[in-house]
Amino acid sequence: MRLWRSITYEEVYPNNYATLREARAGLTRYLPFYHHQRPHQARNYQTPTEVYFQSSAAGRERFG
């Protein structure tokens, strides 16, 4: 649910898109930023990608 709140408050509302095409382009830019660059407080200020790959590496080490 926080993803959608972040999208609306950080991307949609500030940009006030006039067309669906503009909205789609904005979201296409925002989602990679959200997953790869934006630090998340709930994830100890890491990106979702960093957390995912750390947990994947830990799983591979544990299960060989």
Sequence and secondary structure as in RCSB ss.txt:
>XXXX:A:sequence
MRLWRSITYEEVYPNNYATLREARAGLTRYLPFYHHQRPHQARNYQTPTEVYFQSSAAGRERFG
>XXXX:A:secstr
 HHHHHHIIIIIHHH  SSHHHHHHHHHHHHHHHHHT  BGGGTTB HHHHHHHHHHHHHHHH 
